[in-house]
Amino acid sequence: MNPTSSLPPDLETTQVLGACPHDCPDTCSLLTTVKGGIAIKVQGNPKHPHTGGALCTKVSRYPERTYHPERILHPLRRVGPKGAGRFERVSWDAALTDIAARLGAIAAAPDGAQAILPYSYAGTMGLVQGDSMSARFFHRLGASLLDRTICSAAGGEALTQTLGAKVGMRLEFFAQSRLILIWGSNSIASNLHFWRYAQKAKNQGAKLICIDPRRSETADKCHEHIALLPGTDGALALALMHELIRNDWLDHDYLAQHTLGWDLLRSRALQWPPERAALVCGISPEQIRSLARDYGDCAASRAPAAIRMNYGMQRVHGGGNAVRLIACLPALIGAWRHPAGGVLLSSSGNFPVRRAALERPDLLALRTRRTINMATIGDDLLRAGSAAFGPAIQALVVYNSNPVAIAPDSAKVVRGFAREDLFTVVLEHFQTDTADYADYILPATTQLEHWDVHMSYGHTDVLLNRPAIAPLGEAKPNSQIFRELASHMGFDEPCFGDDDLALCRTAYGDAVDFDELLGNGFATLASAQAPFAAGNFPTPSGKCEFFSARLATAGLDGLPDHVPNHEAFGASMDYPLAMISPPARNFLNSTFVNVKSLRDLEGEPLLEMHAADAAARGLQNGDTVRVFNQRGVYRCKLRVSNRARPGVVNGLGVWWRKLGLDGTNVNQLTSQALTDIGRAPTFYDCLVQVAAET
């Protein structure tokens, strides 16, 4: 499907303002060039300061994805066995009538509505096509609630317990920092527009240090790379505190006025000299002392020091505690006094989204619903009904997600989706691994074809997305699909009549000038340049809470600590290698995997391994290898590379299973175990062995 190839040259072109919908902190403002009703180019909006006219390689290929020849453009009904991917075309009315009848029959049983589960995440980050009309539908139905933890819940909970919300530095001030710690983030691949600010700071003399088990593209461009073992970030943070205390690189006034629990944290940190942390982290004590000296020098010289975390480092058992410890560091040296000092993991807590108005939880009408964690869907689909669990899951409605590819312990996920008694509806653009197991596939619009409004977790601008082209084929926005499904179910509440533009206006109400959004495509939220220079954290105490009374009341340690991995390095003779599974540079989770030009850039599913580990196993670059543990086996090609440190292998993901060598991907090996706080998955807390293919 290449509609641009036959366009007459004299057709008028227009440019339409939009927003990137994908799960990335940058949330770029887009300009789509349309000619004769066809989108011929997507580029960054040069008038949006954070986008600056630049896009990542992935999103710049958006027309290729929109007009992909395998795009699903009509409702489909399964005609073969589950997983075979055989479907026939049906009408919208036939599909929605049957879906409504089958969901209605399940819901009619006592407590039956809770046997229906929505499953969604961030296939779009839009507030309208994400969870607005869909949430209204499931609340009215009385379905089970989904605990959406798959990506950021541990880190988000950690920020909330420490800083009071998912807040931090303003992105643009990183350009003025003198020291930037890029901690658990491959910014060049997954946070490109932050990297532009970091590069500006570097050109002005700032020092950049990357802390990451993998020698990423970002690590290549930093002054220093600290390749610690996965899941040991908390130990490193405690050792930094130890050195800051021992050398008195502290802002005592800030600690006294604007923190809570300093004496307790000080005592814990003094138990972590560099020698102890070095053994845990797999690095040298001198690396820790040098890092502490760089950070402490900023305190002594009053130079702004900044930390940019990303979510990779919280995907381990102790991920929440590690984020808490790192989020404490700026308060020790008074870094928050400067606009260019502090920490940023997520800015999403700044956005005054009117979620209740969008999602209408009042439609539950006082019914109590159970909550099912999306990270444990493999186990939960295989559970029988019980008093503790509630009814067995009988129906799934999947949208904005591809759980068969992205959920952990995927052998169990596949078994669950393969149940012949499970009724599954999937809203999708393509026939993904999950769609192969659907009873119905409903064609959804892409970002170029619908209205939406966005927040960001990397900056503080609200963005509006206008439809640039008419929906292709019979595709419909998620919001419209749920409106029509509500009608077929007989739900007649007026809220199901709200159109998408009305929902866009509802999202922020009077907090954002909607005319500004319509005119510019973005609006900047008002916020202080140095939000915590004088404390005023959005915590119960108004201080940076080293000690969280809320966690202590819940029976957890109120003071952050290093929490070892579920599968700690060196703990298993059978599986001696730690494995992390960072995203391949040209994919975004499982999105874009089927875009040929991007897949050609990636080549094939790969495992990166250090030369010493390869030699010890008689392996060579380019070999097909078996990566395995107690959960399964994954076959892929080996890349012997200095991007992997000794003892750690990098399984780049997330490939669609059907494009793998044996119909699996790296999540065949990952675990359903959860994090210390936040109930999040532990993708990077995984031990494996690697052997030559037999």
C-alpha positions as CSV (number, residue, x, y, z in Angstrom):
1,M,0.0,0.0,0.0
2,N,1.8,3.1,-1.3
3,P,-0.8,5.7,-2.1
4,T,1.8,8.5,-2.5
5,S,3.3,7.0,-5.6
6,S,0.5,7.9,-7.9
7,L,-0.4,11.4,-6.6
8,P,-0.7,14.1,-9.3
9,P,2.0,16.7,-8.8
10,D,-0.3,19.7,-8.7
11,L,-2.5,18.7,-5.7
12,E,-2.5,21.2,-2.8
13,T,-0.6,20.3,0.3
14,T,-1.5,21.1,3.9
15,Q,0.3,20.6,7.2
16,V,-1.6,19.3,10.2
17,L,-0.5,19.7,13.9
18,G,-0.4,16.5,15.9
19,A,1.4,14.7,18.7
20,C,3.5,11.5,18.9
21,P,1.4,8.9,20.8
22,H,4.1,6.5,21.8
23,D,5.5,5.4,25.1
24,C,8.5,7.8,25.2
25,P,9.2,10.7,27.6
26,D,9.7,13.1,24.6
27,T,6.0,13.4,23.5
28,C,6.9,15.3,20.3
29,S,4.8,17.8,18.5
30,L,4.3,16.6,14.9
31,L,3.7,18.2,11.6
32,T,2.0,15.9,9.0
33,T,2.1,17.0,5.4
34,V,-1.0,15.9,3.5
35,K,-1.5,15.9,-0.2
36,G,-4.8,14.9,-1.8
37,G,-6.0,13.4,1.5
38,I,-2.8,11.3,1.8
39,A,-0.2,11.7,4.5
40,I,3.1,12.0,2.7
41,K,5.5,13.1,5.5
42,V,5.6,13.3,9.2
43,Q,8.2,15.6,10.8
44,G,8.9,17.3,14.1
45,N,7.2,20.6,14.8
46,P,10.1,23.2,14.7
47,K,7.9,25.7,16.7
48,H,7.8,23.3,19.7
49,P,10.9,24.0,21.8
50,H,11.4,20.4,23.0
51,T,10.8,18.8,19.6
52,G,12.8,21.4,17.8
53,G,11.8,20.0,14.4
54,A,13.6,16.6,15.1
55,L,12.0,13.2,15.3
56,C,13.4,9.7,16.1
57,T,13.9,7.3,13.2
58,K,10.8,5.3,14.3
59,V,8.2,8.0,14.2
60,S,9.6,9.7,11.1
61,R,8.5,6.4,9.3
62,Y,4.9,6.9,10.4
63,P,3.4,7.1,6.9
64,E,5.1,3.7,6.2
65,R,3.3,2.3,9.2
66,T,0.0,3.9,8.5
67,Y,-0.2,2.7,4.9
68,H,1.4,-0.7,5.7
69,P,0.1,-3.4,3.3
70,E,-0.7,-5.6,6.3
71,R,-2.8,-2.9,8.1
72,I,-6.1,-4.4,9.4
73,L,-8.9,-2.3,7.8
74,H,-12.0,-4.4,8.4
75,P,-13.5,-6.3,11.4
76,L,-12.3,-10.0,11.4
77,R,-13.7,-13.1,13.1
78,R,-11.7,-16.2,13.9
79,V,-12.2,-19.3,11.8
80,G,-9.3,-21.4,12.8
81,P,-7.9,-22.7,16.1
82,K,-6.6,-20.2,18.6
83,G,-3.2,-18.9,17.6
84,A,-3.4,-20.0,14.0
85,G,-4.2,-16.5,12.8
86,R,-7.0,-17.5,10.5
87,F,-9.8,-15.0,10.2
88,E,-12.7,-14.0,7.9
89,R,-14.1,-10.5,7.2
90,V,-17.4,-9.5,8.9
91,S,-19.4,-6.4,9.2
92,W,-19.1,-4.0,12.1
93,D,-22.7,-4.7,13.1
94,A,-22.2,-8.4,13.0
95,A,-19.0,-8.2,15.1
96,L,-20.4,-5.8,17.7
97,T,-23.7,-7.6,18.0
98,D,-22.0,-10.9,18.7
99,I,-19.4,-9.4,21.1
100,A,-22.1,-7.6,23.0
101,A,-24.2,-10.8,23.3
102,R,-21.2,-12.8,24.5
103,L,-20.0,-10.2,27.0
104,G,-23.6,-9.8,28.2
105,A,-24.1,-13.5,28.7
106,I,-20.9,-13.7,30.9
107,A,-21.9,-10.6,32.8
108,A,-25.4,-12.0,33.5
109,A,-24.1,-14.7,35.8
110,P,-23.8,-13.8,39.5
111,D,-20.6,-11.7,39.8
112,G,-20.0,-12.6,36.1
113,A,-18.9,-9.1,35.0
114,Q,-15.7,-9.6,37.0
115,A,-14.9,-12.5,34.7
116,I,-14.4,-9.9,32.0
117,L,-11.0,-8.1,32.0
118,P,-9.8,-5.1,29.9
119,Y,-6.1,-5.3,29.1
120,S,-4.4,-2.2,27.8
121,Y,-1.4,0.0,28.3
122,A,0.6,2.6,26.3
123,G,0.2,1.6,22.7
124,T,-1.1,5.1,22.6
125,M,-0.4,7.6,25.5
126,G,-3.4,9.7,24.5
127,L,-5.9,10.5,27.1
128,V,-8.9,10.0,24.7
129,Q,-7.9,7.0,22.8
130,G,-6.2,5.5,25.9
131,D,-8.7,5.3,28.7
132,S,-11.7,7.6,28.4
133,M,-14.6,6.0,26.6
134,S,-13.1,2.5,27.2
135,A,-12.9,3.2,31.0
136,R,-16.5,4.4,31.0
137,F,-17.6,1.2,29.2
138,F,-15.8,-1.2,31.6
139,H,-17.0,0.8,34.7
140,R,-20.6,0.6,33.5
141,L,-20.2,-3.1,32.7
142,G,-18.7,-3.8,36.1
143,A,-15.6,-5.6,34.7
144,S,-12.5,-6.4,36.7
145,L,-10.0,-3.5,37.0
146,L,-6.6,-3.8,35.5
147,D,-3.5,-2.8,37.6
148,R,-1.5,-1.1,34.8
149,T,2.0,-1.8,36.2
150,I,3.9,-3.2,33.2
151,C,6.4,-0.3,32.8
152,S,6.7,2.4,35.5
153,A,4.8,1.5,38.6
154,A,7.8,0.8,40.9
155,G,9.6,4.0,40.0
156,G,6.4,6.1,40.1
157,E,5.5,4.8,43.6
158,A,9.1,5.5,44.7
159,L,8.9,9.1,43.5
160,T,5.5,9.5,45.2
161,Q,6.9,8.2,48.5
162,T,10.0,10.4,48.4
163,L,9.2,13.6,46.5
164,G,5.4,13.4,46.8
165,A,4.5,12.9,43.2
166,K,6.0,12.1,39.8
167,V,7.7,15.4,39.6
168,G,11.3,16.7,39.2
169,M,13.4,19.1,37.2
170,R,12.2,20.9,34.1
171,L,13.7,19.3,31.1
172,E,15.2,22.4,29.5
173,F,17.4,23.2,32.5
174,F,19.6,20.2,32.0
175,A,21.3,22.3,29.4
176,Q,22.7,24.5,32.2
177,S,23.9,21.6,34.4
178,R,27.6,21.1,35.2
179,L,27.3,17.4,36.0
180,I,24.7,15.0,34.6
181,L,24.3,11.4,35.8
182,I,22.3,9.5,33.2
183,W,21.2,6.6,35.3
184,G,19.5,3.6,33.7
185,S,18.7,5.4,30.5
186,N,19.8,5.0,26.9
187,S,18.8,8.5,26.1
188,I,20.0,8.6,22.5
189,A,17.7,5.7,21.7
190,S,14.7,6.3,24.0
191,N,14.8,10.0,25.1
192,L,16.4,11.8,22.1
193,H,15.3,15.3,23.0
194,F,16.7,15.1,26.5
195,W,19.9,14.1,24.9
196,R,19.9,17.4,22.9
197,Y,19.9,19.3,26.2
198,A,22.6,17.0,27.7
199,Q,24.7,17.5,24.6
200,K,24.4,21.3,24.9
201,A,25.5,21.1,28.5
202,K,28.4,18.8,27.5
203,N,29.5,21.4,24.8
204,Q,29.5,24.0,27.6
205,G,31.8,22.0,29.8
206,A,29.5,19.7,31.8
207,K,30.6,16.2,32.6
208,L,28.3,13.4,31.6
209,I,28.4,10.0,33.4
210,C,26.3,7.0,32.3
211,I,25.3,4.4,34.9
212,D,24.0,1.3,33.1
213,P,24.9,-2.4,32.9
214,R,25.0,-2.1,29.1
215,R,27.5,0.0,27.2
216,S,24.7,1.7,25.3
217,E,24.9,4.3,22.5
218,T,24.5,6.9,25.2
219,A,27.4,5.5,27.3
220,D,29.6,5.8,24.2
221,K,29.0,9.5,24.1
222,C,29.5,10.2,27.9
223,H,32.8,11.0,29.6
224,E,32.5,7.9,31.8
225,H,30.5,4.7,31.9
226,I,29.9,2.8,35.1
227,A,28.8,-0.7,34.2
228,L,27.2,-2.0,37.4
229,L,25.4,-5.4,37.7
230,P,21.6,-5.3,37.1
231,G,19.7,-4.5,40.3
232,T,22.5,-3.0,42.3
233,D,21.7,0.7,41.8
234,G,20.5,1.0,45.3
235,A,23.8,-0.2,46.7
236,L,25.7,2.3,44.6
237,A,23.4,5.1,45.7
238,L,24.0,4.2,49.4
239,A,27.8,4.1,48.9
240,L,27.6,7.6,47.2
241,M,25.8,8.8,50.3
242,H,28.5,7.2,52.5
243,E,31.2,9.2,50.7
244,L,29.2,12.4,50.8
245,I,28.8,12.0,54.5
246,R,32.4,11.0,55.2
247,N,33.8,13.9,53.2
248,D,31.1,16.4,54.4
249,W,30.0,17.1,50.9
250,L,26.6,18.0,52.3
251,D,24.2,21.0,52.4
252,H,23.4,20.8,56.1
253,D,21.0,23.7,55.9
254,Y,18.9,22.1,53.2
255,L,18.9,18.8,55.1
256,A,17.8,20.4,58.3
257,Q,15.0,22.5,56.8
258,H,13.6,20.5,53.9
259,T,14.1,16.7,54.6
260,L,12.5,14.2,56.9
261,G,14.4,11.2,58.3
262,W,18.0,12.3,57.7
263,D,19.4,10.8,60.9
264,L,18.0,7.4,59.9
265,L,19.2,7.6,56.4
266,R,22.6,8.7,57.5
267,S,23.0,5.7,59.8
268,R,22.0,3.3,57.0
269,A,24.3,4.9,54.4
270,L,27.3,4.7,56.8
271,Q,26.9,0.9,56.6
272,W,27.8,1.0,52.9
273,P,31.4,1.9,52.3
274,P,32.6,1.8,48.7
275,E,34.3,-1.6,49.3
276,R,31.0,-3.2,50.3
277,A,29.0,-1.7,47.5
278,A,31.8,-2.5,44.9
279,L,31.4,-6.2,45.7
280,V,27.6,-6.0,45.2
281,C,27.8,-3.8,42.1
282,G,30.6,-5.6,40.3
283,I,32.7,-2.4,39.9
284,S,35.7,-1.0,41.7
285,P,35.7,1.0,44.9
286,E,37.6,3.8,43.1
287,Q,34.8,4.1,40.6
288,I,32.4,4.8,43.4
289,R,34.8,7.3,45.1
290,S,35.3,9.1,41.9
291,L,31.6,9.4,41.2
292,A,31.0,10.6,44.7
293,R,33.8,13.1,44.3
294,D,32.3,14.5,41.1
295,Y,28.9,14.8,42.8
296,G,30.3,16.2,46.0
297,D,32.4,18.8,44.2
298,C,29.2,20.3,42.8
299,A,28.0,20.7,46.4
300,A,31.3,22.4,47.4
301,S,31.3,24.7,44.4
302,R,27.5,25.3,44.3
303,A,27.5,24.0,40.7
304,P,24.2,22.4,39.5
305,A,24.3,18.6,39.5
306,A,21.4,16.8,37.7
307,I,20.3,13.1,37.5
308,R,18.2,11.8,34.7
309,M,16.8,8.4,35.5
310,N,14.7,6.2,33.3
311,Y,12.6,3.2,33.9
312,G,15.0,0.4,33.0
313,M,16.7,0.5,36.4
314,Q,13.5,-0.1,38.3
315,R,12.6,-3.4,36.6
316,V,14.2,-5.5,39.3
317,H,13.1,-6.8,42.7
318,G,14.5,-3.7,44.5
319,G,13.7,-1.3,41.8
320,G,11.4,0.9,43.9
321,N,13.9,1.2,46.7
322,A,16.7,2.0,44.3
323,V,14.6,4.9,42.8
324,R,13.9,6.1,46.3
325,L,17.6,6.2,47.2
326,I,18.6,8.0,44.0
327,A,15.7,10.5,44.4
328,C,17.1,11.3,47.9
329,L,20.6,12.2,46.5
330,P,19.9,15.8,45.4
331,A,18.6,16.8,48.8
332,L,21.9,15.7,50.4
333,I,23.9,18.3,48.4
334,G,21.2,20.9,48.1
335,A,21.0,20.4,44.3
336,W,17.4,21.4,44.3
337,R,18.4,25.0,45.0
338,H,19.3,25.3,41.3
339,P,16.9,25.1,38.3
340,A,19.6,22.9,36.7
341,G,20.0,20.7,39.7
342,G,17.9,17.8,41.1
343,V,16.5,14.7,39.5
344,L,14.0,13.8,36.8
345,L,12.4,10.4,36.2
346,S,8.9,11.5,35.3
347,S,7.2,14.9,35.0
348,S,3.6,13.4,34.7
349,G,2.6,14.5,38.2
350,N,2.6,18.1,36.9
351,F,-0.4,17.5,34.6
352,P,-3.8,18.4,36.0
353,V,-5.7,15.7,34.1
354,R,-9.4,15.4,35.1
355,R,-9.3,11.6,35.1
356,A,-12.6,11.2,36.9
357,A,-14.3,13.3,34.3
358,L,-12.8,11.3,31.5
359,E,-13.2,7.8,32.9
360,R,-16.3,8.2,35.0
361,P,-15.7,5.8,37.9
362,D,-19.1,6.7,39.2
363,L,-20.5,4.4,36.6
364,L,-19.4,1.5,38.9
365,A,-22.4,2.6,41.1
366,L,-20.8,1.5,44.4
367,R,-19.9,-2.0,43.1
368,T,-16.7,-3.4,44.4
369,R,-14.4,-4.7,41.7
370,R,-11.3,-6.9,42.0
371,T,-8.0,-5.7,40.5
372,I,-5.8,-8.0,38.4
373,N,-2.1,-7.1,37.8
374,M,-1.3,-7.0,34.1
375,A,2.2,-8.3,34.8
376,T,0.9,-11.6,36.2
377,I,-1.6,-12.2,33.3
378,G,0.2,-15.5,32.5
379,D,-0.7,-17.0,35.9
380,D,-4.1,-15.3,36.1
381,L,-5.4,-16.6,32.9
382,L,-4.6,-20.1,34.1
383,R,-6.3,-19.7,37.5
384,A,-9.6,-21.5,38.3
385,G,-12.2,-19.5,40.1
386,S,-11.9,-19.4,43.8
387,A,-13.1,-17.4,46.8
388,A,-9.7,-15.6,47.0
389,F,-9.3,-14.9,43.3
390,G,-12.9,-14.5,42.3
391,P,-14.3,-15.9,39.0
392,A,-12.0,-17.3,36.4
393,I,-11.3,-14.9,33.6
394,Q,-13.7,-15.7,30.8
395,A,-13.3,-12.8,28.5
396,L,-10.4,-10.4,27.6
397,V,-10.7,-7.1,25.6
398,V,-7.2,-6.0,24.6
399,Y,-6.4,-2.6,23.2
400,N,-3.2,-0.5,23.1
401,S,-1.2,-3.5,24.1
402,N,0.3,-6.8,22.8
403,P,0.5,-9.0,25.9
404,V,1.5,-12.2,24.2
405,A,4.7,-10.5,23.1
406,I,5.4,-8.1,26.0
407,A,4.1,-9.8,29.2
408,P,6.7,-11.8,31.2
409,D,6.9,-15.6,31.4
410,S,5.3,-15.7,28.0
411,A,5.0,-19.5,27.7
412,K,2.3,-19.2,30.4
413,V,0.8,-16.1,28.6
414,V,0.4,-18.1,25.4
415,R,-1.2,-21.1,27.3
416,G,-3.7,-18.7,28.8
417,F,-4.6,-17.0,25.5
418,A,-4.9,-20.4,23.8
419,R,-7.8,-21.4,26.0
420,E,-10.7,-22.3,23.8
421,D,-13.1,-21.2,26.5
422,L,-11.6,-17.7,26.7
423,F,-13.4,-15.1,24.6
424,T,-10.9,-12.5,23.3
425,V,-11.5,-9.2,21.5
426,V,-8.4,-7.3,20.2
427,L,-8.5,-3.7,18.9
428,E,-5.4,-3.4,16.6
429,H,-3.7,-1.9,13.6
430,F,-1.9,-5.2,12.7
431,Q,-2.2,-8.9,13.3
432,T,0.2,-9.0,16.2
433,D,1.1,-12.1,18.3
434,T,-1.9,-11.3,20.5
435,A,-4.3,-10.7,17.6
436,D,-3.5,-14.2,16.4
437,Y,-5.3,-15.5,19.5
438,A,-8.4,-13.2,19.1
439,D,-11.9,-14.3,18.5
440,Y,-12.5,-10.9,16.9
441,I,-10.0,-8.3,15.7
442,L,-11.5,-4.8,15.4
443,P,-9.6,-2.3,13.2
444,A,-8.4,0.8,15.1
445,T,-7.2,4.1,13.7
446,T,-3.6,5.3,13.9
447,Q,-2.6,8.7,15.4
448,L,-2.9,10.3,11.9
449,E,-6.6,9.5,11.8
450,H,-8.2,10.7,15.1
451,W,-8.4,13.4,17.8
452,D,-6.4,13.1,21.0
453,V,-4.8,15.1,23.7
454,H,-1.6,14.2,25.5
455,M,0.5,14.7,28.6
456,S,4.2,13.9,28.9
457,Y,6.5,12.2,31.4
458,G,9.6,14.0,30.1
459,H,8.5,17.6,29.8
460,T,5.7,19.9,31.0
461,D,3.8,20.6,27.7
462,V,0.2,19.6,26.9
463,L,-0.1,18.5,23.2
464,L,-3.1,18.2,21.0
465,N,-3.4,15.8,18.1
466,R,-5.6,16.7,15.1
467,P,-6.6,14.0,12.6
468,A,-4.6,14.6,9.5
469,I,-6.4,12.1,7.2
470,A,-9.7,10.2,7.1
471,P,-9.7,6.8,8.7
472,L,-8.5,4.1,6.2
473,G,-10.9,1.4,5.3
474,E,-13.4,0.7,8.1
475,A,-11.0,1.6,10.9
476,K,-12.5,3.5,13.8
477,P,-11.0,5.3,16.8
478,N,-10.9,3.3,20.1
479,S,-13.3,5.8,21.6
480,Q,-15.8,5.2,18.8
481,I,-15.5,1.4,19.0
482,F,-16.4,1.5,22.7
483,R,-19.2,4.0,22.1
484,E,-20.8,1.6,19.6
485,L,-20.1,-1.4,21.8
486,A,-21.9,0.4,24.7
487,S,-24.9,1.0,22.4
488,H,-25.0,-2.6,21.4
489,M,-24.9,-3.5,25.2
490,G,-27.9,-1.2,25.8
491,F,-25.9,1.3,27.8
492,D,-27.8,4.6,27.4
493,E,-26.1,7.0,29.8
494,P,-25.5,10.4,28.1
495,C,-21.8,10.2,28.7
496,F,-21.5,7.6,25.9
497,G,-22.5,10.3,23.5
498,D,-19.5,12.6,24.2
499,D,-17.5,13.0,21.0
500,D,-13.7,13.0,20.8
501,L,-13.3,16.7,20.6
502,A,-15.5,17.1,23.7
503,L,-13.3,14.5,25.4
504,C,-10.2,16.5,24.5
505,R,-11.7,19.6,26.1
506,T,-12.7,17.6,29.2
507,A,-9.2,16.2,29.8
508,Y,-7.9,19.5,31.3
509,G,-11.0,21.7,31.6
510,D,-10.1,25.3,32.4
511,A,-6.5,24.4,33.5
512,V,-5.3,24.6,29.9
513,D,-6.3,27.2,27.2
514,F,-7.8,24.9,24.6
515,D,-7.7,27.7,21.9
516,E,-4.0,27.8,22.4
517,L,-3.8,24.0,21.9
518,L,-5.9,24.3,18.7
519,G,-3.7,27.1,17.4
520,N,-0.2,25.9,18.4
521,G,-0.6,22.2,19.0
522,F,0.9,22.6,22.4
523,A,0.6,24.6,25.6
524,T,3.2,24.9,28.4
525,L,2.1,24.3,32.0
526,A,3.2,27.0,34.4
527,S,5.8,25.7,36.9
528,A,8.6,27.0,39.0
529,Q,12.1,27.0,37.5
530,A,13.5,25.5,40.7
531,P,10.4,23.8,42.2
532,F,12.0,22.6,45.5
533,A,14.6,25.3,46.1
534,A,12.7,26.1,49.4
535,G,11.3,22.7,50.0
536,N,7.6,22.7,49.4
537,F,7.6,19.1,48.2
538,P,4.1,17.6,47.5
539,T,4.6,15.1,50.3
540,P,2.4,15.1,53.5
541,S,5.3,16.8,55.4
542,G,6.2,19.2,52.6
543,K,9.7,17.8,52.8
544,C,11.8,15.3,50.8
545,E,10.9,12.2,52.8
546,F,13.9,10.0,53.3
547,F,11.6,8.1,55.7
548,S,8.1,7.4,54.5
549,A,5.5,6.9,57.3
550,R,3.1,5.8,54.6
551,L,5.2,2.8,53.7
552,A,5.9,2.0,57.4
553,T,2.2,2.0,58.1
554,A,1.8,-0.5,55.3
555,G,4.2,-2.8,57.0
556,L,7.2,-2.0,54.7
557,D,10.5,-0.4,55.6
558,G,9.9,3.3,55.7
559,L,13.6,3.9,55.0
560,P,15.0,2.9,51.5
561,D,17.6,0.2,51.3
562,H,19.3,-2.0,48.8
563,V,17.0,-4.9,48.1
564,P,18.8,-7.8,46.3
565,N,17.3,-9.3,43.1
566,H,15.0,-12.3,43.2
567,E,17.6,-14.0,41.0
568,A,20.8,-12.5,42.3
569,F,24.0,-12.7,40.2
570,G,26.1,-15.6,41.4
571,A,23.2,-17.3,43.1
572,S,22.8,-20.2,40.6
573,M,25.3,-22.6,39.2
574,D,22.8,-23.7,36.5
575,Y,22.1,-20.1,35.3
576,P,25.2,-18.1,35.9
577,L,24.5,-15.1,33.7
578,A,22.3,-12.1,34.5
579,M,20.2,-11.0,31.5
580,I,18.6,-7.7,30.8
581,S,16.3,-7.1,27.8
582,P,16.5,-3.4,26.8
583,P,14.6,-2.3,23.7
584,A,16.2,-2.5,20.3
585,R,17.0,1.0,19.1
586,N,14.6,1.0,16.2
587,F,11.6,-0.5,18.0
588,L,9.5,0.8,20.8
589,N,8.5,-2.2,22.9
590,S,6.7,-4.3,20.3
591,T,5.6,-1.4,18.2
592,F,7.3,-0.8,14.8
593,V,8.6,-4.4,14.7
594,N,6.6,-5.1,11.5
595,V,7.7,-1.9,9.8
596,K,10.1,-3.3,7.2
597,S,12.6,-0.4,7.0
598,L,13.0,-0.4,10.7
599,R,13.2,-4.2,11.0
600,D,15.9,-4.2,8.3
601,L,17.9,-1.8,10.5
602,E,17.7,-4.2,13.4
603,G,18.4,-7.3,11.3
604,E,17.3,-10.1,13.6
605,P,16.8,-11.0,17.2
606,L,20.1,-10.7,19.0
607,L,21.8,-11.5,22.3
608,E,24.8,-9.4,23.1
609,M,27.6,-11.2,25.1
610,H,31.0,-10.2,26.3
611,A,34.0,-11.9,24.6
612,A,35.2,-13.5,27.8
613,D,31.8,-15.2,28.4
614,A,31.5,-16.3,24.8
615,A,35.0,-17.8,24.8
616,A,34.3,-19.7,28.0
617,R,31.4,-21.4,26.2
618,G,33.1,-21.9,22.9
619,L,30.8,-19.4,21.2
620,Q,31.6,-17.1,18.3
621,N,30.0,-14.0,16.9
622,G,27.0,-14.9,14.6
623,D,26.4,-18.3,16.2
624,T,22.8,-19.3,16.8
625,V,22.5,-19.9,20.5
626,R,20.1,-21.3,23.1
627,V,19.3,-18.9,25.9
628,F,17.5,-20.8,28.7
629,N,16.4,-21.0,32.3
630,Q,13.8,-22.8,34.3
631,R,11.0,-20.9,32.4
632,G,11.9,-21.7,28.9
633,V,14.3,-21.6,25.9
634,Y,14.8,-18.7,23.5
635,R,16.9,-19.2,20.3
636,C,18.6,-16.2,18.6
637,K,21.8,-15.0,17.0
638,L,24.8,-14.1,19.2
639,R,26.6,-10.8,18.9
640,V,29.9,-10.8,20.7
641,S,30.2,-7.2,21.8
642,N,31.7,-4.8,24.3
643,R,28.2,-3.5,24.8
644,A,27.8,-6.4,27.3
645,R,29.8,-6.5,30.5
646,P,31.2,-9.8,31.8
647,G,28.5,-11.8,33.5
648,V,25.6,-10.0,31.9
649,V,24.0,-10.7,28.5
650,N,21.6,-8.3,26.7
651,G,18.6,-9.8,25.0
652,L,17.4,-6.9,22.8
653,G,13.7,-6.7,22.5
654,V,10.8,-6.7,22.1
655,W,10.5,-8.7,18.9
656,W,7.2,-10.2,17.9
657,R,7.3,-13.9,18.7
658,K,6.2,-14.9,15.2
659,L,9.3,-13.2,13.8
660,G,11.7,-15.1,16.1
661,L,13.7,-18.2,15.1
662,D,11.4,-20.6,16.9
663,G,8.2,-18.5,17.5
664,T,9.4,-17.1,20.9
665,N,11.0,-13.9,22.1
666,V,13.1,-12.8,25.1
667,N,10.1,-12.8,27.4
668,Q,10.1,-16.6,27.2
669,L,12.7,-16.2,30.0
670,T,11.5,-13.4,32.1
671,S,9.6,-13.8,35.4
672,Q,6.2,-12.8,36.8
673,A,7.9,-11.9,40.2
674,L,7.1,-8.4,41.3
675,T,9.0,-5.4,42.6
676,D,9.4,-4.4,46.2
677,I,6.9,-1.6,45.9
678,G,4.6,-0.6,43.0
679,R,3.6,-4.2,42.1
680,A,5.6,-3.9,38.9
681,P,7.3,-6.7,36.8
682,T,11.0,-7.6,37.1
683,F,12.1,-8.0,33.5
684,Y,15.8,-7.3,34.2
685,D,15.9,-9.6,37.3
686,C,16.6,-12.8,35.3
687,L,19.3,-15.4,35.4
688,V,20.0,-17.5,32.3
689,Q,22.6,-19.8,30.7
690,V,23.7,-19.7,27.0
691,A,24.9,-22.6,24.9
692,A,25.5,-23.4,21.3
693,E,22.5,-24.7,19.4
694,T,22.6,-28.5,19.5
